[in-house]
Amino acid sequence: MQVQLSHPARTVEVKGPKKVKELLRELNLVVEAHLVIKGDDLVTEDEMLYDVDQIEVRPVISGGNQAEVEAKAEQKPPTDLSSTLT
């Protein structure tokens, strides 16, 4: 099967049949950290893939952009006001 990967972008040939999770392990990719697309369909880790399949593997990305993440990390924690309240 032809497998298109990103980060870094490349295409590899992998012999099937095999399950999605077996493919990811063979490519040294973490199953929970990647999405696998067969044609136009997102597939689960237990789905079988065959030599004729066209596969795309994308990393799972979450959160905001890097600038937002860094800005939040630089924010100071709130001041404890409990000692000033009576």
C-alpha positions as CSV (number, residue, x, y, z in Angstrom):
1,M,0.0,0.0,0.0
2,Q,1.1,3.6,-0.6
3,V,1.3,5.5,2.7
4,Q,1.6,9.3,2.6
5,L,3.2,10.8,5.8
6,S,3.8,14.3,7.0
7,H,6.4,15.7,9.4
8,P,8.5,15.1,7.5
9,A,6.5,14.8,4.3
10,R,7.2,11.6,2.4
11,T,5.6,8.6,0.8
12,V,6.5,5.0,1.6
13,E,5.3,1.6,0.3
14,V,4.2,-0.9,3.0
15,K,3.2,-4.5,2.4
16,G,-0.3,-5.5,3.4
17,P,-2.6,-6.8,4.6
18,K,-2.3,-5.4,8.1
19,K,-4.3,-3.6,10.7
20,V,-3.9,0.2,11.1
21,K,-2.3,-0.2,14.5
22,E,0.3,-2.6,13.0
23,L,1.0,-0.2,10.2
24,L,1.6,2.6,12.7
25,R,3.9,0.5,14.9
26,E,5.9,-0.6,11.8
27,L,6.4,3.1,11.0
28,N,7.4,3.7,14.7
29,L,4.4,6.0,15.2
30,V,2.3,6.2,18.4
31,V,-1.2,4.9,17.6
32,E,-3.0,7.4,19.8
33,A,-1.1,10.4,18.3
34,H,-2.0,9.8,14.7
35,L,-5.0,9.8,12.4
36,V,-5.2,7.3,9.5
37,I,-7.2,8.1,6.4
38,K,-8.0,5.5,3.7
39,G,-9.3,7.3,0.6
40,D,-11.7,9.9,2.1
41,D,-12.5,7.9,5.3
42,L,-11.0,8.1,8.7
43,V,-10.3,4.6,9.9
44,T,-9.9,3.0,13.3
45,E,-6.9,1.2,14.6
46,D,-8.5,-2.3,14.1
47,E,-9.4,-1.8,10.5
48,M,-7.6,-3.9,7.9
49,L,-5.5,-2.2,5.2
50,Y,-4.6,-3.9,1.9
51,D,-1.9,-3.4,-0.8
52,V,-4.3,-1.5,-3.1
53,D,-5.2,1.1,-0.4
54,Q,-4.0,4.7,-0.5
55,I,-3.3,5.8,3.1
56,E,-2.6,9.1,4.6
57,V,-1.2,9.4,8.2
58,R,-1.5,12.7,10.0
59,P,-0.3,13.7,13.5
60,V,-3.0,14.7,15.9
61,I,-2.7,18.4,16.8
62,S,-4.5,20.1,19.7
63,G,-4.5,23.4,21.4
64,G,-3.9,26.9,20.1
65,N,-1.0,28.2,18.1
66,Q,2.5,28.3,19.6
67,A,2.3,32.1,20.4
68,E,-0.8,31.6,22.5
69,V,0.7,28.7,24.3
70,E,3.9,30.7,25.1
71,A,1.9,33.7,26.2
72,K,-0.2,31.7,28.6
73,A,2.9,30.0,30.1
74,E,4.5,33.4,30.8
75,Q,1.4,34.7,32.7
76,K,1.9,35.0,36.5
77,P,-0.3,33.0,38.8
78,P,-3.1,34.9,40.5
79,T,-2.2,36.5,43.8
80,D,-3.6,34.9,46.9
81,L,-6.1,37.4,48.3
82,S,-7.4,35.2,51.1
83,S,-5.2,36.8,53.7
84,T,-6.6,40.3,52.9
85,L,-10.3,39.3,53.2
86,T,-11.8,39.6,56.7
